[in-house]
Amino acid sequence: MPVTTPRRRSRPSVLARSAAVALLTALATLASCTVAGTPTALTDHDLGQGLVWSGPADADVLPFEPAREDGCGQTFATITVRSVRLGLKLLGADCPQSDQPPINGSHGSYLAPPDFAGQVAERGTVPTGALVTFQQTYSEYTNSRHDYTDTVGLVTMDSGDYAVLMLVRTGSGPDEAAITTAACAIRPAGSTPPSGSCPAAG
């Protein structure tokens, strides 16, 4: 009877699998209380501007700065969990809408999905308002053009000084799950985390 010798995975394939597992684990901890069935301690991180984010204690959070008085009323923050980085932007109602696909370090400013957005989907209600997600092509021009896919979330704020909370996973490819779970973990300071499903049906 012939004997079949198991195929050994090449080192590059093993490394690629390990990297993929690490990325999925980091995505899960953006706003999840468990990783592979193991409880993960969550901490309320102060984002500034009256918002908190509930996430792993070892996350790196750069909070919102006060908005510039000479601008339209926008401010930026970042959340980094292991290899996953999420950009946040708060936009005032008078901020101009980006009307061209983003390039070279700028990922746009939106009060609503732009005309060039793809895969637009209403996700329901999160603790700060109504969430919609979409994808956009982001391009970098050096000696040649390189295109990437951003996943973007826009939350129309229920209250506060800002009209929209924008969340961006830059160059991530389709990644609505990270946007949605992170949006569910951001809430007004002093409020309790949602006890039901999130996002909730609108």
N, C-alpha and C positions, 0 to 999 in steps of 0.2 A: 504494500500500500504506500503510495507516495506520501512523503512528509512535507507539510507546508511550513516554511520558516516565517515567523512573524516579521513583518516589515518594520524596520526601525525608523522612527521619525528623524529627519535631518535636524541638525541643531537650529537652523534658521526657523523651521516650522515650529519647533518647541518654544523658541524665544517669542515668536509671533503669538502663539497661543497664550503664553504667560502674560504678555503685554495686554492682550485682549481681555483676559480675566481680570487683571489689575484695573483696567479702565472701567469694566462693567461694575466692579466692586466700588470704585470711586463714584460712579454715577449713582449707584444705589444709595450711597451715604450722603448725597446732596440733601436729601430730605426724607430719609427713611430711618425707622427705629430698629431695623434688623438688617444684618448682612449675612447671607447664607444661613439664616435661621438663628443667628447669634445676636442677642440684644446689643445695641450700640447706644452708649450714653450720649444724650443730646443736651446741648447747651443753648440758651438764648443769647445770640450775639447782637449787640447794639449796632444797627446799620446807620443810625443817625436819622434825622428828619422824621422822627416819630415812628420809626419802623424797627422791628427785630426780625431776625432769621433764626429758626431753630435747626441746628445742625451739629455735627460732631465737634467735640470740644477742641480738637487739634486743627480745626479748619483755620485757614488764613483769611481774615476779613479786613478789607480796607473800606471803612465807612464813608458815607456821603459827606462831602464838604458843604459848607454853606454856599448857596447859589450866588453867583456873581451878580452884583446889582446892575451892571451895565449890560447884562445878557438878557435872554428871554426867560430866565428862570429854569435852568437845568443844572443838574449835579450828577456826579458819577460815583460808583462804588464797585468793588469786585469781591467775589467769593471764590476761594480756591480750596478744593478738597483733593489732596493727593495730586493726581495729574489732570483733574478737571477744573477748568477756570470758567467762571460765569461773570459776564459783564452786566452791570445794572446802570440804568439811567432814569432819573426822574425828570419829566418834562412839564413845563407850564403850558397852559392852553394857548398861549401866544407864540410858542416856539414854531419856527417854520418847518414844514414837512420836507424831507429829502425827496427830490423828484427824479434822481438818477441812481442807477445801481451803484453800490458802494465800491470804492477802490482805495488802495494804498493807505491802509491804517484807519480809515474812517468806515464805520459800519452802519452809518445812517442814523437819523432821528425821525421817529414816526409817532404820530398821534393815532393813525389808523394804518392798516396794511396798504402799501403803495401799489400802484398799477402793475409793477413788475414782480410783485410777490407771487410765489407759487405755493401750492398745498395749503391754502388758507383754511383754517378750521376754528370754529367757535368751540371752546373747551368747557365753558360753564363758569361758575362762580368760585373764586378763591377768596381768602380772608380780606384782601384789599379791594376786590372789585371783580369785574367780568374779564375773563382771559380769552384772547384769541392768539393762535400761533400761525406762523408761516415760515417759508424758506426763501432765501435770496441768494443769488450768486455774488460772491465777493471776489474781486480781481486784484492782483498785484502785478504791477508793471516794473520790470527791471530791464534786463536785456531781452526778455521775452515775457509773454503773458501767462500767468498761472491763475486758474479759477478754483474757487473753493465754495462750499455750501455752508452758509450760516443758518442756524435755526433761531428764530426770533419769537419772543412772546410779548404781547402788549396787554397790560392790565389797565382798564379804564377805572380810575380810582373812585371809590365811593365817597371819600372825604379827604381832608387835608389841603395843603397849599398847592398840590400838583395835580395835573390832569391825567397823566399816564405814567405808569411804571413799565419800563422797557427792559427785557432780559434777553441777552444774546449769548449763544454758544458759538463762538467764532470758529469757522473752518471745521466744524464738527461733522459735517454731513447731516443727514436727517436725524434729529435727536429731540423730538418733541417730549419724550419721557423726562429728560433732565429739566427742561423748561417747566413742564407742568408740576413736577414734584417740588422744584425749588419755589415756584410761585405759591404752592400750597403751604410752604413752610415760612413764608414772609407774612407778617401780620402787624397791625398797629400795636405799638408799645402799650403794655398794660392790659391787653386783651388776652383771652385764653385761646389755646390752639383749637382748631376745629375738631369736634368730636365725631362728626359723621364722615361720609365719603367726601373726598376732595379731588377734583373740582365737583361742586354740586351742580345738578342740572339747573339751568337758568329758568 
